């Protein structure tokens, strides 16, 4: 409880510059509160002397035998004091008398209330109460006053911080989008340069296979017709190991054909991934988007990460395939980062018993799960979702057997600039952009950490793991 006091514990003579200490989550406890208190039994002249001594004192907290009774603002005190016979009526009588006349509805807020919320509540009061101070319960049973002017100044500073944050987010997203567009152009250029030589090799391997088979058949026919092979040919045959050459050359050409075909698929994947900047919704195969992303990440997957694919039968989906490739890239890259970080921390002996694994599962369903169906896509991100006639849903799950995401930060991971990675390794934009892209498609992004083990009953893991589910709508006009 606040002790009765006539000493002034008011705001300083000049309001402090709080810009350096305020942030978007600042509360009333972060502001300079006036804790000057008087008991209702004290004469009004003592409050008048205190207000005259400190021109910035917003008023007084009123106590009734130590318990909070209300507040009396400077404005209302002098308003009643200035009335006819006011000094005679109030100065030498207990404050209880004036408070009976000056009592108005109070706005009492907890000290943990956000400054932004408090400012909104203060401005929603009736016009004659707009300039009244607020009562703040800084701790249980302890009340202070907050001058409305100081609250509005703090709210204005926080508004400036919010605008600055929005500008930074916009700038960072523009830079990230430009980086992805530049990457797409670079990948498109490289894949185009590789495509022509690969097609040349792949096309000629077919003829080379046929020519080689014909030559071997011709030599075999000559050998069958010659009763005796001349000694010079025998020596040449032995020198070049013709029998081995005849057996190995077709295998060599077959391996060239396999390599050329794999290179063609890699080029096709790079070309698919290079459509990052496309804003057009077109029918696309999500499995192709996933595979093209895995091709780009193949070098990192070689570090020991196993990828398990459980693909269902999916129809074509109307989407921005390049942007969805970016979604899959962000989710897969985060999974790889988490797995490799754990792998580096596990002792060598235990490492042999744990296989870092990414599981990709797809399926097509008629309806959304109940918890997602209750959510409007527009509420997921500050973007306008597509309007469409939904006929079904496609789900892509990307799960890992890593350490999982702590529950304390699960509500923050989709915020712009939030990252758990060291400085220089994470921008805090990946999941925020992923969230926005999926919302723009009219879809949903669901996080499970720990993931549901029954999803993969044949893959028991020691670590809880994380699962991201991407839900995208199927449309009737496709």
N, C-alpha and C positions, 0 to 999 in steps of 0.2 A: 504494500500500500504506500501511496505517497504521503509523506509527512506534511502537516500544515506548515506553510512557510510564507513569510512576507518578503523573503529575499528573491531577487529576480534571477531566474535561470532561463533567460530568453534567448532569442536569436541574436547573433552578433550584429554590430552596428552596420556592417555591409554583408549582403548575402554572398556566400562563397561561390566561386566558379566551380560548379560541380561537373563540368564537361569531362574532366579527366577521369573522374571516378564513376560516372554513370555509365550504364550499359542497358541493353534492351530488357534485361531481367531485373533491373534495379527495383527495390521495394521502398516503401515509406520509411523503413528503418534506416535507409541509406541517406535520407535527407536530414537537414538540421531541424530538429523538433524543439519546441518551446515547452518546458516542463514546469513553468511557474504555476503554483497552485495556492489556493486560499480556501479556508473553511467558510461555509455559509454563515457561521456565527460571527465572523469578523466584520468590522464596520466598513462601509463603502469607501471611506476616505483613504484607507490603506491601499485599496486597489487603485484609486485615483492617483495617489503618490507614486505607485509602482509604474503606472502607465506614463506619467509625466517624466519619470526618471529614464525610461527607455522608450523612445518614440517608435521603435520597431516591434515592441512587444504586442503580439496579436490579440492578447486577452489573457484569461486565467482559467485554469482547470478548477472547477468547484468541487469541494469535498464536503461530505456530511458525516462528521465524526470519523474521518479517515477513509470513507468509502466514496467512490466516484459518484457525483450527483449530476454533473453536466458541465457546461462551459459558458462563459460570458465573454463575448468578443469586445474589443476596443470600440468598435463602431456602435454597437448597441448600448454599451455602457454610457458613452458620451451623448448618444442620442437621447436617452432617458434623463441624463443629468442636465441636458440643456433645456428641458421643458420647464414651464413655469413652476416655481417652487421645487424644482428638481433637487438642487443641493440640500435644501432643508429636509426633503423627504428621504433622500437616499444616503447622503454622505455619513451621517452619524447613526444610521440604523444598520442592522446586519445586512449582509449581501443577500440574505434569503428574501428580504423584502423586494429589492430590485429584481431579483431573479424571477419572482412571481409575475412581474410585469414584462420582463425582457426574455422570458423563456420562449424558445423556438424549437422546432423539430431538429434533432441532431443527426449529423452524418458521422457515425462511428465506424472506423475501419481498423482492421488488424494491421500491425506493423509489417506483416509479410505480404500485404497487398501490393501488387505491381503498381508502379507510378502511373503507367498508362491507364490501368483500370481505375485507379483512384481519380485521375483527372476526368475520365468519362463520367464517373459517378457524381463528382462535384458539379460538373456542368449540366447534369440532368436535374438538378434541384430547381425549385421554383425561382423566378427572377429575383425576388426580394431576399433570397438566401445565397445568391451566387457569390457574394463577397465574404460570407461567413467562413471562419476557419474550420478545419476538420478536427475531430477528436480521433487520436490514434492510440490504440492499445499496443504499445511497444512490447510489452510482455504482460503476462497474466496479472490483471489487477493494477497495472501501471499505465496511466493515461497521460498523453501529452497533446499539445496543439500543433497544428501545421497550418501556416499561413497560406491562403489560397494563391497569393502571388508567387510564393516560392514553389508551390506545386505546379503551377502553370509554366513557370520558367523551366523547371526540371522536365516537364512533359515536352516542352518545345525542344530542349536539348536532345532528349531521347528521340524525338521525331527527326531531328537532323541526323542523328546517328543511324536511324533506320533508313533514311534516304541515302545516306552514304553507303550503307551495307547493300542496299538494292542496286546502287550504281556499280559497286564492286562485283556483285553477283552477275549483273548484266554484262559488265566488261569481261569477267572471267569466262562466262558462257560463250560470249562472242569469240574470244581467243580460242577456247576449246573447240568450238565449231569450226573455226578457220583452220585449226591444226588438223582436225579430222578431215576437212575438205582437202587440205594440202596433202595429207596422207593418201586420201582417195585418189587425187590426181597423180601422185607419184606412183602409187601401186598400179593405177591404170596404164600409165606410161611404160612402166617396167614390164607389166604383163603383155602389153601390146608388142614391145620389142622382142620378148621371148616367144610370143605366140607363133610368129611366122617361121623362125628356124625350127621350132618344135613340130609344127605342121609339116615342114619340109622333111624332117627326119622321120616322123611317124608315117608319112605317106610313102617314102622311099623304102622304109623297112619292109613293107608288104612286097614290093617288087624284089628287093634283095633276097627275101626268103624264097620266093619262087625261082629266081635265077640260081641261087645256091643249090636248091633241090634239083633243078634241071642239070646243072653241071655235075653234081655228084652222080646222078643217074647215067649221064653220058660216060663218065669215067668208069663207072661200074660196068656199063655195056661194053666198052673197049676192052676191059680186063677179061670179060667173059669170052670175047672173040679171039683175043690173042692167045695162041697156044703156049707161047713162052715170052715173058717180058724181057726186053734187052737189059743188059747189065747196067748201062748208063741210067736207064729209067729206074732200075731197082735201087741204084745208089741215091738218085734224086728222091725217090719215094721214101727211102730210109732217112735221108737227111731232113726232109721236111716233116717226118712223122705223119705220113699221109693218113694212116688208119685212125690215129688220134684226131687229126684235123677233120676227117670226114664225120667222126662221131661228135666232136665238140663244136664245130662251126654252127650247126643248126641251133644248138643250145645257146650259143653266144648271141645269135641273131634274135632268138626268142627273148633273151634277157634284155636286149636293146629295145625290143618292141614293148616289153612290160615297163621299162624305164620311161620310154617316150610317152606311153599311155598315162603313167602316173604324173609325168610332167605336164601333160595336157590337162589333167584334172586339177593340178595345182594352179595352172594359169587360169582355168575356168573359175576356181575358187577365189583367186585374187581379183579377177574381173568382177565377180559378184560382190566382194567386199568393197570394191572401189566405188560402189554406188552410194556412198555415205551421204553425199550432198543432195541426193534426189528428194524432192518434196512431193512427188506424185505417188498416189496410192495405186499399186498394180498388184495383180495376182502373183504370188510368189510361193515357192516351196520352202517351208521353214527348215526342213532337214538340210536343204542346200545352204541356207544361211548359216546354220550351225556348223556344217562341215567346212564351209569356207572360213569361218572364224577359227576353227581348230587348226586349219592349215596355217593361218597366220601365227597361231600360238604354238605351232609344232616344235619349235626350237626349245621353248620352255618346258613343254611336256616331256621332252627327252630327258629331263633331269630326274626322272623316276616316277612321274605321276601317271597312274593308269586311268584310262577313260573307258567307262562302261556305258554303252548305248543300249537303251531299251526303247526303240522307236515303235509307236503305234501307226496305224494308217491315218494319215492326215490329208484333208483336202487342201487345195490351194487357198491361201489367205490373202485378202486385200490389205496391203500394208505398204509402208515405205521400207523396202527390204534393206536398204543401206543403213537406215536408222536402227532397224531391229538387229542387224549385224553388230552395230555399236552396243546395243543392249547386251547381246550375248558375249561380246568381247569384255565388257565391264564385269559381268557376273563371273565369267570363266577366269579372267585375269585375277580377280579378287580371290577366287577359290585356290588358284595356283599359288598366289602369294602366301595365303594362310597355311597351305599344306607344306610348302617348302620352308617356311619359317619354323614350323613344328619339327620338320625333318632335321633341320640344322641344330635344334635344341635337344633332340632325343639322343641318348648315349648310343654308340655303335651297336652294342649287343641287343638293346631293345629295339633298335631301328629295324632289325631283321624280322621282327614279329609284327611290324606295322607297315602296311602298304598304302602310301598316299593315293587316294582314289577320288575321282570325280565321276558322278553318275548323272547321266542325261536321260530323262524319260519324257516321252511325249504321248499325248492321248487326245481324243476328241470326245466331247460330252455334249449332251443336249442342254443341260442347265448348269448354272453356276452353283457352287456350294452355298449353303444358306447364309454363312457369315459374309460372303462377298456379295451375294445378291442384294443384301440390305444396304450396300454402299453405292452411292451415286458416283460414277467415274469422275465427274467434274469436281468432286470434293477432294479427290486425291492430289491434284496439283492445280496450280493457278493457270490452267490452259483450258481452252474450249474443246471438249471431246467431239468426235465425229457423231453426227446423227445418222442412224442406220436402222435397218430392220434386221434384228439379230435372229438367226436361225439356230445357232449353236455356239459352242466355245471350244477353242483349242488351248491346251495347257502344255507348257514346256517347263519342266522342273530341272534345275541345275543344283545338285547336292554334292556335298563333300564330307569326308570323315575327319575334318579338322577339329580345332578346339572349340568351335562355336562362337557365338557373339554374346557377350554378357548382357543380361536382361536390363541392366541399368542404362545401357546406351542404345538399345534396340529402337527406341522411339526417336533417336537423334540421327541415325545413320543415313536417312534420306534428306537431311538438311544440307543446304549448300555450305561448302567449306568445312564440313565436319569430317575429320579423318582420324584414324588411329595409327596411321603410318608415320614414320619419322619424317622430319622436314626434308623436302627435296624428293621424297618418294611417293607422296600422295597429295593430290590437289583438293580433295574433298568435293569433287564435282561429279565423279563417276556415277554413284548411285543416285544423286540428285537428278542428273540428266536422264538416267535410266528410268526413274520414276516419271519424269515429265514426258518422255517419249511414249511410254506405255499408256499414260493417261490420255495423250493426244490420239492414240489409237482406240480410245474408248475401252481400254482394258484395265486389268488389275495386277498389282505386284504384291505377292504375299511372302512374308518371311517366317520361317520356322527355325528356331534355334533354342534348344536342341531339335533336330529334325525328327520326324516320326520313324522309329526303327522298323515298324511293320511295313513300311514302304519297300524296304529291301530286306526281307527276312533271312535271305541266304548270305547276307553280308554283315555279320556281327562286327562291331567296332568298339574299341576301347574309349574313343573320344566321342563327344556328343554330336559334333558336326553341325552343318548349317544347310538349309534348303531354301532356295528362292523359286517361287512358282510364278511364271508369267502366263496370265490368262488373256487371250485375245478373242474378240468376237468374230463369228462367221456371219456373212451378210447374204441376203437373198438375191442381191443384184449382181453377184459374182458369176 
